[in-house]
């Protein structure tokens, strides 16, 4: 008895007798999840209940319309592997011509054939499908290393050209994370960290910002377009007062200005992966302000706060701060989210 295989298989055969024989032999090979359809009327229901990994299509010359059903499977489930079988003579000729024209079939067997050939073909397609699935899982895991917003930005700029634009940068950073990681079990620390970062990312998107990357114990986000300062400050106020601050308290920094965006990393060697990032004085400034903010507090440049055009009742003027890389210092303001007012107008 072959070992159990959890792949989803679908047998497409107008003849119930040959269909039963095929399904019996497929199950004997260890495939336990096998369904059967006889015509297009059962196709939608079958594909709605399961997305097959592999289809065995038994083509009968007196049912030429079944080729259209096979084509529909390829259209609806393009990643499904299809093994087609047909009798020698006109049937196999028509099937091969149709397959050549449409590219809808992965492998063809001519009847009559030894059962060993059928099992070998089925096994080869199953192994290929499993290998493809493993590669897809690996690719998905690699993509998950980058936030969805960064991936979208890369899709918009596939050539990797550097982009310069006016935007508002928002940084968050958890306070005393090194201390907390020693106080909590590792799994619990990562669970709470992921929960905090997920809440932060959701709030950024709620305010039309983009999460460029997770920085380990914080996020880097960018707001652009009309209302960028307003949206960034409103998001920062919401972040500062959000309940996730009770899990891991964090500070926030906000600054506006020119931003450089593009792909960074070693592209000189084949297989090296570059990643989307934003750089420049504005990004550096927002990061520095974030590092200066107390837990549950946000520090913004006075310029970004003024551009947002809303007043917050609980502000703490900081004045001009000497920040490395900025010769004249930067005028800043701190906001405490204990109370808040709803703005009446939108800034830039």
N, C-alpha and C positions, 0 to 999 in steps of 0.2 A: 504493500500500500504506500503510495507516494505521500510525502509530508504535506500538511495542509497549507494551502496558498489562499490568502485573503483577497486577492485581486478580483475585481468585478468583471465578469465575462458575459457577453451577450451572443446568443446563437440566432442568426437570421436565416430562416429556412421555411419555404412554403410547404414542404412535405413533412407532416408530423412524424412519419416513420423514420426518415433519415435524420430529422431533428433529434428524436429520442436517442438514436444510436450515437450521434455526435455528442450529445450532452452526457450520456453515460460514460463515454470514453474520456471526455474532458474531466468529469468528476473523478474518474479512476486515476487521473494524474495528480489529484490533490486539490483541484480547484473546487471550492465548496460554494461559491457564490456565482451561480450560473442562471441566467434568465433566457427566455426564448420569445421571439416575435415571429409572426408568419407574414405580415404585410405592413404597409405604412400606417394602417389604422392603430396598431399597437405601439408605434414608434414613440409618439409624444409621451404616452403614459410611462413607457419603460425608461426613457431618458429623464423624465421628471422625477422618478423614484430612485434612479441610480445613474451615475455617470460612468459608463463602462471603461475599463482600462484596455480591453481587447474585445474585438468583434470577430466571430467566425461566420463568414457569409457564404452560404451554400447556394451557388447560382444554378438555376434550372433554365435551360434554353427556352422552354415554353412559357416562361414568365419574364420576358425581357424588361417589363416595367420595374422589376425588383432592383435593377441597376440604379434607378432614380432614388429608391429608398436607401440604398447603400451610399449614394452621393449625399443624401440628406444627413446621414450619420456623420459623414466627414465635415459637413458644414456646421452642424450643431455641436459636435464634439471633436474639434480639429486635432486634439492631442491623443485621440483614441487610435490604437493600432488595429489594423484590419487585415485579417487573413482570409482570402477568397479561395474557394475550391469550385471546380467545374469539370464536367466530363470532357473527354477528348473529342476533337472534331469541331463543329460549328460553335458549341458553347464556350469552349476554352478560347477559341479565336476571337469571338465577340467580347468576351471578358477582358482579354489582353488588350485589344484595341481600345476598349472603353477606358481601361486603367491607364493606358499610355496617354490618352487624350485628357483625362481628368486628374491623374496623379492621386486618385482617391484610395488606392489599395497599396498596402505595404508588402504583401507577399501573396503569391498565387501557387496553388497546388493543382496538378492535373489528376483527375480520377480515371481509372482506378489507381490507388496508391497503397503502398504498404503502410500499415498503421504506425510503424516506426517513423516514417517520413512525416506524417501528420503530427505526431508527438514532438518530433525534433523541431519542426517549424513553429509549433505553438510555444514550445519552451524557449526558442530563440527570441521570439517576439516578446514573451513575458519578461525575459531577462533584460531585453533592451528597454522595455517600459519601466522596469524597476530601476535601472541605471539612470534613465531620464528623470524619474521622480526624485531620486537621490540628489541629482544635480540641481533640480529645481528647489529642493529643500535647502541645499547649501547656498544657492544664490539668494533665496529669500532671507536666510540668516545673515548673509553679508549685507543685504540691503537694509536690514533692520538695525545695522550699526549706524545708519544715518537716519535722521528724522525725515518724515514724509515730505515736509516743506523743502528741505534741501534737495531731495530727489526730484521734486517738481521743478525746482530752479535749474537743476542740471538738465532736465528734459527740455526746458525752454531754451537752453543755450548749449546744444549738443557739441558745438565746435570748441567749447571751452574758452571762448573769448573773454577777456577781462571786461567787466562792466563797471562804470563809474556813475553813481547816482546819489541824489540827496535822500537821506533817510534818517530815521531815529532808531538808535540802538538801545536795547534793554538787556541788562545782565542780572542774573540772580546767583547767589552763592550762599550755601548753608553755613551757619556759624557753628564752630566747635565740632565739625564732622569727625575730625581725627580722634577727639575725645569720645564721641558717642560710639564710634565703631569698636572701641575697647569695652564699652559698657553693655552692648547688645550682642546676642548671638549673631554670627555672620549672616545667616539666612534671614533673620528678622530685620537686621540692618538694611540689607538689600531690598527686602519687601517694602519697608517704610520709605526708603530712598526712592524706589521706583514709583510708589504711590504719590510722593511729593512731586517728583518731576513730571509725572503724567498729569497731575492737576495743573501745574504751571503751564505745561504745553497746551492743554485744553483752553485755559484762560487766554493765552496769547492768540490762539486761533479765533476765539470768540470775539476778540477785538481786532480781527483782520490782520494780525501780525504773522510772521513766518519764523518758526524755530529753525535756526541754521544748524545748531549742534547742541548736544548735551556735553557739558564740560566736566563731567565726573560727579560733582555735587551741586550743579546748577545748570542754567541754560543760557544760551546766547540767541536773542531774537532780534528781528529787524522789522520795522514798520516803514512803509513807503507809500507814495501817492498822496492824494488829498486827505487832509486830516491826520497825517502821520503822527504829529506831536501830540495832538489831542488823544488819539487812540492809544498811543504808547503810555502817556501819563495816566489815563483812565485805567488801563490794564495794570500799570504799576501800583496804583492805589488799591485796586482789587486784590492784587497779589499780596501786598503788604498786610492787608486785613483779612486775608482768607484763612479759613479754618485749618488748612494744611500747615500753617505756621505753628500749630500746636504739636505737630509731629516732629518736624525739623525746622526750627526758626532760621530765617535767612534774611539777608539784606539785598537791596535792589539798587542798581545804578542806571540812570537814563541820560543820554546825550544825543544831540542831533548834529548833522553835518554831512560832508561828503563821505561816501563809503565805496571801497573797491571790492568787487565780488568776482570770483572765478574759481577755477580748479587749481588746487595746490598739491604738491607731492612729486615724487620722482617719476618722470615719464620717459626717462632715457632707456629703461630696461623693459623688455617685453613682460607683460603680466603684472607690472606694478600698478597698483590702484591709486588713482588720484581722488581727492574729495573736494566737495564744494565748501568754500569758506569766504568770510568777509574780513577785510583787514583795513588798516588806516588809522589816522589820529582819532577819529570819532569812536571807533571800536575800542581803542586803547583808553580813551577818556572814560567811556561808560564802565569799563572794567575797573578802573581806578576808583571811580565813585562808588561802585558796588562794594569794593573792599573796605571803603571807609564807613559805609552805612552800618548802623547798629541793626541787631535783629529786629524784624518787624518794622523797618524804616526804609524809606527810599530817599536817595539823594539824586537830584537832577540839576543840570546846569540851569542857571537863571534864564538863559536864552530859550531852551526847550520848554521851560515852564511858561514863559511869556507867550511863546508861539502857540501853546495849547489853548490859551485864552479861557481858562477857568480858574476860579479861586478855590483854595482849600482852606478851611477854617483853622487847621492845626499845623501851621508851617513853622519852621525854625530857620530863619535866615542864617546862612553860614558866612556869607561874604566871599571875598576872593581867596581861593585856595591855591597854594603853590603845588603844582603837579609836574612831575618830571616829564620833560618834552614840551612843555607849554611855558614859554619864557615869561609871559605877562600874567600868569595865573588865570584862574577860571572862577567867575562868579557863580555860586551854587546856592541851592535851597534844599532843606530837608523837609519831608512830609511824613506826618504820622497819621495812620489810617483810622485812628480811634473814632473820628467823626468825619462825615463827608457831606458835600453838597452836590447836587446834580447840576452840571454846567448848562448854560443856556445858549451857548454858541460854539461852533466848531472852528478850531484854528487850522494851522497848516501841518 
